[in-house]
Amino acid sequence: MRKLVEPAAARHETQVLGVELPHESSRHHVEGTAQYVDDVPLAKNALHVACGWAPISAGKILSADLTAVAASEGVVDVCSFSDVPGSNDVSPVFEGDVLFAHQEVAFHGQTVFAVAAESRVLAARAVKLAKFELESYEPRLSAADAIKAGAFVRPTKTFVMGDVDQSLAQAAHRVERAFGIHGQEHFYLEGQVAVATPQEDGGVNLLISSQHPSEVQQLVASTLAVPLHKVAVTVRRMGGAFGGKETQAAPLACIAALFAVRTQRTVKYRMPRRDDMVQTGKRHHFESHYRLGVTADGVIEAADITLAARCGYSADLSEGIVDRAMFHADNAYSLNQARITGYRCHTNTVSSTAFRGFGGPQGMLTIEAAMDDIAADLKLDPLEVRLRNLYRPDHNETPYGQRVTDFRLRRMMTTLSQDADYSARRERILAFNVAQSRFCRGIALTPVKFGISFTATHLNQAGALIHIYSDGSVHLNHGGTEMGQGLLTKVQQVVAAAFGLTPGWIAVSAAETDKVPNTSPTAASSGTDLNAMAALDAVAKLKVRLHEFLEQSGFNDEPKYCDGVVICGEHTWPWPELVQMAYLNRVSLSATGFYKTPDIHFDAETRKGRPFYYYSFGAACSEVIVDRTTGEYRVSRVDICHDVGRSINPALDRGQIEGGFVQGMGWLTTEELIWGEDGVLLSNSPSNYKIPTAADVPDQFSVSLYQEDNPEATVYHSKAVGEPPLMLAISVWCALRDACRRTDGSLPQLDAPATPEAIYWAINSATENAREGK
Amino acid sequence: MQDTESQFWVNGARRSQSGSCDQTLLEYLREVGLTGTKEGCASGDCGACTVLIQADSEGAYKAANACILPVRQLENQGVLTVEGLSELGKLHPVQQAMIDHHGSQCGFCTPGFVMAMAGWLSTDAPLLDDDPAQAGVGGTQVVEVGQESREAISGNLCRCTGYRSILSAMTECMTRPKIELRLPSTVPKNEGHGSKAAKSAAGPQMNQRFFQPSTMSELETILDQFPEATLIAGGTDLMLEVTQKQVQFPRLISLIDVAELQRLELKGDTAVIGAGVTLSHLKQVADNAWPQLGQFLSRLGSPQIRNRGTLGGNLGTASPIGDLLPILLAMDAKVRIGQSSGVERVVALEDYLVDYRQTLLRRGEFIIEVELEGLNDFHRYYKITKRQEDDISAVGVSLRLKLDGYKVIEPRIAVGGVAAKAIRLRHLEAMLEGALLTRQLIAEVRESAKISVEPISDVRASAAYRRDMTANLITRGLEAALGLEQPNVYQVQMHA
């Protein structure tokens, strides 16, 4: 560089933290100019992939004749197990997630082979021409059958606190129930997609929609049997992910990369929606069972809780997911004595995977159903039972040994109950329901306590890279990926504030494995907590260098960065001017940053420790109205109070809360995954799997942020907000069950989701025995 | 093979296309680099591909799913995509409102929402006095949004926002005067689209793959030569064969321009509905003249689907869950069928529906229109779905009857979703015919209804639920006839 550009005027107001800045890409979103992987122009000779499915759920592949496939119009290459130069295993943690089925078929729709053709349509036509000779087994489809057969993808675990059996035996009152909690399809609007471009050194570059670029890099390298440095992965943005692109994107990358290397052409693999719904993992189906011993006042003395997850054919992330279900089976309540058992059941279904909440929602729904049962049995108000059981100063130990401190939830629930006029409305609802008209109503106020940190401790690390260019503009990069949650916006705000600049000075950029290596997935709500702190570490390093330079130049006061200037004692420089001075004096203006979450630990043997850095809290009060004659319902009013610590961007936080709530409501109401007896997924398209529309948004929907500093040293004392709000929707399910309450005050059996049909049977099954199994 | 060209306008620029007869508009747009229009499902369910179609230069902009719209059907029509919405960097007000209200998160569905909202705001949106969204204390935001604005975006799925912010953006725009849309100023003034003059006067060519006749006699000539050709109307069902199963149609005859199929007459007790009438046009007319049908149509598909889908299409596919079939059965529908020879025949709908997706329609035949009666009789149409909006019914029940005092005359009870085809429940009708409508009789009919159908269990509902719903909805309709009607759960919205 010979000549520097004129410094731009940088003096301005720099209030950027806590400000409701729009999403960094919002203008591109509304103009349609935000580029997603499928929008990137490709080389004219690019190839397109389609995969051939196993047509059965369990059995052996005796032979596969792909002659007609290879001969089909436009087909350039065909690959199966034997064509993988490296490893066919694409597991994230353990083993058993395979790229191509080999000999064994583990679930219906499993990929057996792949085709690269001149167009997507030609590829899709070709894969239909495969001829298989198969031997079919009876598929194992339920958690119960897996437990009976002792078939697990990972060993069973138990958390134990105290002597549960004795306390249960002595308890004044016991409640017990078993119920099913169905899974959920992610239905990110942008389906899975990857583009691989071969490089001259035998490596590949990948554009992909993935929450975990580093793992994609690792798995592509192991598929190709090349070192990691031959593979570069870029993620600019995703069209939604919700956990569905944490591990599920990698196989697409591996297959596209395999073809790219073999054909030396750019290869795109974009899954059609139906393939995506059948072939990629979903939220786990759980079978829950609880037995609680309570006092006459409804206070829990002992809890024996069993959570059996249908993990599908492989481990994928089920170890951690069932762990998290177990970690959240207490939700916000002291269980006193507890035994929590988690089964990881093997079934002949697609491997269940991460989905917003990561097992937490299923654990939490279990104990919330139990709260309502206690209240029904003892003829108490369900909210009163919840408040009595909340963690409290002398009862603050979780079944895994972590103490619950900073318990702001009781205040939040009390305030919400008043703001939402809970007690008076509940009285009116009880009176309304006595009339036994065609309609009945229900109400519930439920809390959320969600542990923040990856429970696999080593994942709680992050890296960042910051360049300051000679005009003072800043390039910001970190390992976190943008899936719509506003992560890049928040980190941009944090860095802008640290330099005393407006966000426009800070350019956000795609996550790239050749900029920041060895990153963790953007998951577990940790994106901002980890990446913003790593970015601040890089900022701190750059500031140290600038300060050393100033000291050497004779300015010894501590510099301050605000309003676009740097102030050092009586001297003030516009930011770009200082940067140019530093450049001319040969100061390095690029730095990496690193962060690891402090103070967390967990002993895998004793199953005690502090797995979570802190908890995020929330509470929601939902009211529903139900038609007894059909089971149709509406959510008529929802009031939410959600803990965000000190919010970096209240608008983005509110978006996470509202979006999480509605997504959770879909999970518990209209979204029903249905498999046939042969293990074939029947709910395989948006015409038969129904996520909420705008018409399902509560008629009255109030969301307030509970803003109070996080006492832990998180970035600007904010709190994570990605996953916890999903579980606010448990209030809807509880309110629906409340509406189905019988005249004697007892509650019906109800699985999740509470579809209109499920609600109809919950109301009518006691009086009519016409029900047949599905 | 060479084919004739179709000419149309995209964002004011003239385009022509002579590709395969079943290429979708979405594929075309993305191929020419207009990638703002997204593919979310390729089945018309998610709305990420929403564009606006203007049938003629004076006409209204109608939202459509580009993913299942054959580009060749756009002959002489205008398409507005998200790229054409903002002009010279100046955002359309709804785009700005979406930014201001934080209505996008991942952004993938956003162009589709923006287009659906811009279209609705330019035509049907009511003007609001002031913005009902209130910012309360402590950052609380309370939202109460009207049903019609929710319905306007019921064909657009968003998985991130929970819709509140999108509805707020829309509501803000509704407080402003109607926002007219216009194409970018690149359309030559006297060369606007919508002119049908360009159509070739020559007869059908042997190598021609796509036809869009504008008269019935043209249609008959083409059918005479190509009786094996596939007929396509709105394509909202048929095009899924292309996008989901990679079926290639060798030859398509598009019916959407045939003038004689556009008849729509509601006169007193009778109605004639042309096979080519779109469901949104039908809804618009029915909202005043036939409110029960208008209300029903608001839950049939989405605005995008209703803007393309036709009554003829619902009859042509004859799906057992075709939402309109029970209604048509209850109204004693007769189907007028045309054929290449010019001879017409009229058959009762009940005879027309032969079996699962099978009809009396023979090769070379087409549906002209449907004749209905009994609009002045008491009638009710119901459907049960998992989700309120844009969901195919698990059960549909339609009733119609006359009352002389309490005496029932000519009752009709038709159901869908409980058999291989939509059917009438004649023995229930017989129980009612000539009887006095009492609570006792309704209870008896209800019990008989339960054992009168043999539905199956599938992805939408169990057999037992379908049986109960058939009985309960018939009960609901008969009680309504007795004057005991209550609003449904979607209408009762007050909380305690």
HADDOCK unambig.tbl for C-alpha pairs under 7 A between the chains (distance, minus, plus):
assign (segid A and resid 22 and name CA) (segid B and resid 99 and name CA) 6.47 0.50 0.50
assign (segid A and resid 22 and name CA) (segid B and resid 102 and name CA) 6.10 0.50 0.50
assign (segid A and resid 26 and name CA) (segid B and resid 99 and name CA) 5.82 0.50 0.50
assign (segid A and resid 26 and name CA) (segid B and resid 104 and name CA) 6.38 0.50 0.50
assign (segid A and resid 27 and name CA) (segid B and resid 99 and name CA) 6.72 0.50 0.50
assign (segid A and resid 29 and name CA) (segid B and resid 104 and name CA) 6.87 0.50 0.50
assign (segid A and resid 29 and name CA) (segid B and resid 107 and name CA) 4.83 0.50 0.50
assign (segid A and resid 29 and name CA) (segid B and resid 110 and name CA) 6.05 0.50 0.50
assign (segid A and resid 29 and name CA) (segid B and resid 111 and name CA) 6.84 0.50 0.50
assign (segid A and resid 30 and name CA) (segid B and resid 95 and name CA) 5.47 0.50 0.50
assign (segid A and resid 30 and name CA) (segid B and resid 110 and name CA) 5.86 0.50 0.50
assign (segid A and resid 30 and name CA) (segid B and resid 111 and name CA) 5.66 0.50 0.50
assign (segid A and resid 30 and name CA) (segid B and resid 114 and name CA) 6.76 0.50 0.50
assign (segid A and resid 31 and name CA) (segid B and resid 82 and name CA) 6.22 0.50 0.50
assign (segid A and resid 31 and name CA) (segid B and resid 83 and name CA) 6.56 0.50 0.50
assign (segid A and resid 31 and name CA) (segid B and resid 111 and name CA) 6.76 0.50 0.50
assign (segid A and resid 32 and name CA) (segid B and resid 36 and name CA) 4.01 0.50 0.50
assign (segid A and resid 32 and name CA) (segid B and resid 82 and name CA) 6.10 0.50 0.50
assign (segid A and resid 32 and name CA) (segid B and resid 83 and name CA) 6.68 0.50 0.50
assign (segid A and resid 32 and name CA) (segid B and resid 111 and name CA) 5.46 0.50 0.50
assign (segid A and resid 33 and name CA) (segid B and resid 36 and name CA) 6.00 0.50 0.50
assign (segid A and resid 39 and name CA) (segid B and resid 35 and name CA) 5.70 0.50 0.50
assign (segid A and resid 121 and name CA) (segid B and resid 246 and name CA) 6.50 0.50 0.50
assign (segid A and resid 125 and name CA) (segid B and resid 246 and name CA) 6.56 0.50 0.50
assign (segid A and resid 188 and name CA) (segid B and resid 159 and name CA) 6.32 0.50 0.50
assign (segid A and resid 189 and name CA) (segid B and resid 40 and name CA) 5.34 0.50 0.50
assign (segid A and resid 189 and name CA) (segid B and resid 108 and name CA) 6.43 0.50 0.50
assign (segid A and resid 189 and name CA) (segid B and resid 109 and name CA) 6.61 0.50 0.50
assign (segid A and resid 189 and name CA) (segid B and resid 159 and name CA) 6.85 0.50 0.50
assign (segid A and resid 190 and name CA) (segid B and resid 40 and name CA) 5.83 0.50 0.50
assign (segid A and resid 190 and name CA) (segid B and resid 108 and name CA) 6.43 0.50 0.50
assign (segid A and resid 191 and name CA) (segid B and resid 40 and name CA) 6.82 0.50 0.50
assign (segid A and resid 238 and name CA) (segid B and resid 106 and name CA) 6.52 0.50 0.50
assign (segid A and resid 239 and name CA) (segid B and resid 106 and name CA) 4.95 0.50 0.50
assign (segid A and resid 239 and name CA) (segid B and resid 107 and name CA) 6.46 0.50 0.50
assign (segid A and resid 239 and name CA) (segid B and resid 108 and name CA) 4.99 0.50 0.50
assign (segid A and resid 240 and name CA) (segid B and resid 106 and name CA) 5.47 0.50 0.50
assign (segid A and resid 273 and name CA) (segid B and resid 41 and name CA) 5.27 0.50 0.50
assign (segid A and resid 425 and name CA) (segid B and resid 496 and name CA) 5.41 0.50 0.50
assign (segid A and resid 428 and name CA) (segid B and resid 496 and name CA) 6.18 0.50 0.50
assign (segid A and resid 429 and name CA) (segid B and resid 496 and name CA) 6.25 0.50 0.50
assign (segid A and resid 483 and name CA) (segid B and resid 106 and name CA) 5.53 0.50 0.50
assign (segid A and resid 484 and name CA) (segid B and resid 105 and name CA) 4.19 0.50 0.50
assign (segid A and resid 484 and name CA) (segid B and resid 106 and name CA) 3.40 0.50 0.50
assign (segid A and resid 484 and name CA) (segid B and resid 107 and name CA) 6.91 0.50 0.50
assign (segid A and resid 485 and name CA) (segid B and resid 105 and name CA) 6.16 0.50 0.50
assign (segid A and resid 626 and name CA) (segid B and resid 489 and name CA) 6.73 0.50 0.50
assign (segid A and resid 627 and name CA) (segid B and resid 489 and name CA) 6.06 0.50 0.50
assign (segid A and resid 629 and name CA) (segid B and resid 472 and name CA) 6.44 0.50 0.50
assign (segid A and resid 630 and name CA) (segid B and resid 469 and name CA) 6.46 0.50 0.50
assign (segid A and resid 632 and name CA) (segid B and resid 489 and name CA) 6.82 0.50 0.50
assign (segid A and resid 633 and name CA) (segid B and resid 489 and name CA) 6.12 0.50 0.50
assign (segid A and resid 634 and name CA) (segid B and resid 489 and name CA) 6.73 0.50 0.50
assign (segid A and resid 634 and name CA) (segid B and resid 490 and name CA) 6.51 0.50 0.50
assign (segid A and resid 636 and name CA) (segid B and resid 493 and name CA) 5.94 0.50 0.50
assign (segid A and resid 636 and name CA) (segid B and resid 494 and name CA) 6.70 0.50 0.50
assign (segid A and resid 636 and name CA) (segid B and resid 495 and name CA) 5.72 0.50 0.50
assign (segid A and resid 637 and name CA) (segid B and resid 495 and name CA) 6.44 0.50 0.50
assign (segid A and resid 651 and name CA) (segid B and resid 102 and name CA) 6.99 0.50 0.50
assign (segid A and resid 655 and name CA) (segid B and resid 161 and name CA) 5.76 0.50 0.50
assign (segid A and resid 658 and name CA) (segid B and resid 161 and name CA) 6.35 0.50 0.50
assign (segid A and resid 658 and name CA) (segid B and resid 162 and name CA) 5.36 0.50 0.50
assign (segid A and resid 659 and name CA) (segid B and resid 160 and name CA) 5.11 0.50 0.50
assign (segid A and resid 659 and name CA) (segid B and resid 161 and name CA) 4.17 0.50 0.50
assign (segid A and resid 659 and name CA) (segid B and resid 162 and name CA) 3.98 0.50 0.50
assign (segid A and resid 662 and name CA) (segid B and resid 162 and name CA) 5.04 0.50 0.50
assign (segid A and resid 663 and name CA) (segid B and resid 159 and name CA) 6.88 0.50 0.50
assign (segid A and resid 663 and name CA) (segid B and resid 162 and name CA) 6.98 0.50 0.50
assign (segid A and resid 670 and name CA) (segid B and resid 386 and name CA) 5.68 0.50 0.50
assign (segid A and resid 670 and name CA) (segid B and resid 387 and name CA) 6.06 0.50 0.50
assign (segid A and resid 674 and name CA) (segid B and resid 459 and name CA) 6.39 0.50 0.50
assign (segid A and resid 682 and name CA) (segid B and resid 459 and name CA) 6.04 0.50 0.50
assign (segid A and resid 683 and name CA) (segid B and resid 459 and name CA) 6.26 0.50 0.50
assign (segid A and resid 686 and name CA) (segid B and resid 45 and name CA) 6.03 0.50 0.50
assign (segid A and resid 687 and name CA) (segid B and resid 45 and name CA) 6.45 0.50 0.50
assign (segid A and resid 687 and name CA) (segid B and resid 391 and name CA) 6.86 0.50 0.50
assign (segid A and resid 688 and name CA) (segid B and resid 459 and name CA) 6.79 0.50 0.50
assign (segid A and resid 688 and name CA) (segid B and resid 460 and name CA) 6.81 0.50 0.50
assign (segid A and resid 690 and name CA) (segid B and resid 387 and name CA) 6.42 0.50 0.50
assign (segid A and resid 693 and name CA) (segid B and resid 154 and name CA) 5.88 0.50 0.50
assign (segid A and resid 693 and name CA) (segid B and resid 157 and name CA) 5.99 0.50 0.50
assign (segid A and resid 694 and name CA) (segid B and resid 150 and name CA) 5.36 0.50 0.50
assign (segid A and resid 694 and name CA) (segid B and resid 153 and name CA) 6.81 0.50 0.50
assign (segid A and resid 694 and name CA) (segid B and resid 154 and name CA) 6.05 0.50 0.50
assign (segid A and resid 694 and name CA) (segid B and resid 163 and name CA) 5.55 0.50 0.50
assign (segid A and resid 695 and name CA) (segid B and resid 150 and name CA) 5.22 0.50 0.50
assign (segid A and resid 695 and name CA) (segid B and resid 151 and name CA) 6.66 0.50 0.50
assign (segid A and resid 695 and name CA) (segid B and resid 154 and name CA) 6.68 0.50 0.50
assign (segid A and resid 695 and name CA) (segid B and resid 389 and name CA) 6.79 0.50 0.50
assign (segid A and resid 699 and name CA) (segid B and resid 144 and name CA) 5.72 0.50 0.50
assign (segid A and resid 699 and name CA) (segid B and resid 145 and name CA) 6.95 0.50 0.50
assign (segid A and resid 700 and name CA) (segid B and resid 142 and name CA) 6.62 0.50 0.50
assign (segid A and resid 700 and name CA) (segid B and resid 143 and name CA) 5.69 0.50 0.50
assign (segid A and resid 700 and name CA) (segid B and resid 144 and name CA) 5.32 0.50 0.50
assign (segid A and resid 701 and name CA) (segid B and resid 142 and name CA) 5.69 0.50 0.50
assign (segid A and resid 701 and name CA) (segid B and resid 143 and name CA) 5.65 0.50 0.50
assign (segid A and resid 702 and name CA) (segid B and resid 140 and name CA) 6.10 0.50 0.50
assign (segid A and resid 702 and name CA) (segid B and resid 141 and name CA) 5.35 0.50 0.50
assign (segid A and resid 702 and name CA) (segid B and resid 142 and name CA) 4.57 0.50 0.50
assign (segid A and resid 702 and name CA) (segid B and resid 143 and name CA) 6.85 0.50 0.50
assign (segid A and resid 703 and name CA) (segid B and resid 140 and name CA) 5.32 0.50 0.50
assign (segid A and resid 703 and name CA) (segid B and resid 141 and name CA) 5.77 0.50 0.50
assign (segid A and resid 704 and name CA) (segid B and resid 138 and name CA) 6.52 0.50 0.50
assign (segid A and resid 704 and name CA) (segid B and resid 139 and name CA) 5.60 0.50 0.50
assign (segid A and resid 704 and name CA) (segid B and resid 140 and name CA) 4.33 0.50 0.50
assign (segid A and resid 704 and name CA) (segid B and resid 141 and name CA) 6.94 0.50 0.50
assign (segid A and resid 705 and name CA) (segid B and resid 139 and name CA) 6.55 0.50 0.50
assign (segid A and resid 755 and name CA) (segid B and resid 386 and name CA) 6.27 0.50 0.50
assign (segid A and resid 756 and name CA) (segid B and resid 386 and name CA) 6.10 0.50 0.50
assign (segid A and resid 757 and name CA) (segid B and resid 465 and name CA) 6.62 0.50 0.50
assign (segid A and resid 770 and name CA) (segid B and resid 464 and name CA) 6.66 0.50 0.50
assign (segid A and resid 771 and name CA) (segid B and resid 464 and name CA) 5.57 0.50 0.50
assign (segid A and resid 772 and name CA) (segid B and resid 464 and name CA) 5.82 0.50 0.50
assign (segid A and resid 774 and name CA) (segid B and resid 457 and name CA) 6.07 0.50 0.50
assign (segid A and resid 774 and name CA) (segid B and resid 462 and name CA) 5.41 0.50 0.50
